[in-house]
Structure formats: structure tokens, C-alpha cells
Amino acid sequence: MKETELELGDGRRLHVYDTGEEGGDGRPVVFWHHGTPNIGAPPEPLFAAGERLGVRWVSYDRPGYGGSTFRPGRDIASAAGDVAAVVDSLGIRRFTVMGHSGGGPHALACAALLGDRVSAVVSVSGMAPFGAEGLDWFAGMSDSGAASLRAALRGRAAKEAYEASAEYDPEMFTAEDHAALSGDWSWFGDVVGPALEAGPGGLIDDDLAYVSPWGFDPARISVPVLLLHGGMDRVVPGSHGQWLARHCPTAELRFDPGAGHISVLNGGAAALDWLMSHRSAT
């Protein structure tokens, strides 16, 4: 894994992760979009599956996390420009995208806004746009999760005040989620802690973006989309995945009624197989 700093024309810096060789190595690229609050290191529990498929992982810390500088007022759509800058710097033309939780909308943004550069997308436990017609957006969320996002709806000051006293709520995860977090997906411990070392700024910017206009319409995505969602998800309820499946004309939904927000990632290797079967040349 190589970690580098990419300086952008507007003076910002992005911290980039890449398992490929300098100048490119011809392997299919999966651009990973991390959740909230995580840094952007690619998902180690999927490395074995990626090795089998010959995957090159590329990712970055979203602005405000890890080694990436803040981008005030960023929306979900702004991720597409940052991703384009990263892949351009690496000489990558075509790639696929995969995101978990809050990374799901950012992955969809790339599919919607980067034209034929993205050949397929996987969103795992990803949310639907706030205010989506026909969706009770908060229904099924844990009390703490709903309270956190409702604070974001009241603006930055209210969200900052909420985070100043917020505590981890284990009830947001199911028993199966906790089992996953004690097993292969204990990896989350490596990406959550570093994401919060400098404070909750990245998390705050993420949540403000989730409850604001995204800057693109998921219905405009024309490449293949795979949605993974668990019916027991208390962080992003399964109804969000079902809504996206109804409104993205190219989407396929794999809905596991018994899975939660983390345990649904046990299907990640199969999702990676799907992604590689829909990839184009990079």
C-alpha cells in the first residue's frame, strides 16, 4: 500500500491510498469510498478476494479526514471532482467504484457525474437522498443516529454542539454486526480512531452533506449499480436501499432481511465478483 499526498489547484491536499504500481499496472481499479467517520484506507477484509480477482485498490481520505484538508461547504457531488483528480494523477482512465455506508452516496456521485470513466458501482448500506419522495427517511434508524442527523438539519452550530457531547451507542448495531466487528471486520477499529484524532470536523461535514441536496440525481446513473442492504440495519435502514433500487433504472438490489449495517459486508466478496464482471478496461 502506497500513501501519497496530492496537491490540488485550489490549495487543498488529498491523502491517497494505492495498491498499484507507479505508472499503472493494467489491473482493474476499484475506487473505495469510506463511511462516516472513517479514514479512506481500502477495506482489508476484502483484500483476499481482490487478490483473487487481480484488483488494484485506490482510495482517499475525504476532505476533513486523515491527511486531507477541509473543503468548506462540500456536498456529495463534490466527491466526483476529487476522485477525478486522484485517478488523473495516477494515469487511470476507467475504473469501478465501491462504497459502504456514507461512502455509498459518494460512490453513486462518481457514477452519475464522471461519464464513461466509471463502468460500474457497488453501494453497501448506502443512504437515499434526504427528502426523497415516498421515503420516511428516519424510520428504522437508531435513536442516536436519528438525533445526530436531525442536529445536522438544524445547521452547523447545532451539529457541532451535538457532537461535543455525543457518545458511542452500541445499540445502533445488531448482534450480528457486533459479531462481524469482533471478527474480520474488526478492521473498522483501524479506520475509525484515526478519523477522529483531529476532532469531529469530517464527520460534521459528512452529515451536513447527507441532509442537504446531493448535487445529482441517482436516477440519472446509466452504468450497472449493485445495492447491498440489510433488513435489520439500524444505521441506514433497508428502506433506503429499496428506494434506490426503485429509482435507479440500472440497479440490482441484494437485500438480506437478517443482516445489519456491518454484517451485510459479509457479502462484500461476492459484490466484488459482480463488480469485476461489469468492469470495462481501465
Buried (B, 14 or more C-beta within 10 A) or exposed (E): EEBBEBEBEEEBBBBBBBBBEEEBEEBBBBBBBBBBBBBBBBBBBBBEBBEEBEBBBBBBBBBBBBBBBBBEEBBBBBBBBBBBBBBEBBEBEBBBBBBBBBBBBBBBBBBBBBEEBBBBBBBBBBBBBBEBEEBEBEEBBBEBBBBBBBBBBEEBEEBBEBBEEBEEBEEBBBEBBBBBBEEBBEBBEEBBEBBBEEEBBBBBBBBBBBBBEBBBEBBEBBBBBBBBBBBBBBBBBBBBBBBBBBBBEBBBBBBBEEBBBBBBBBBBBEBBEBBBEBBBEB
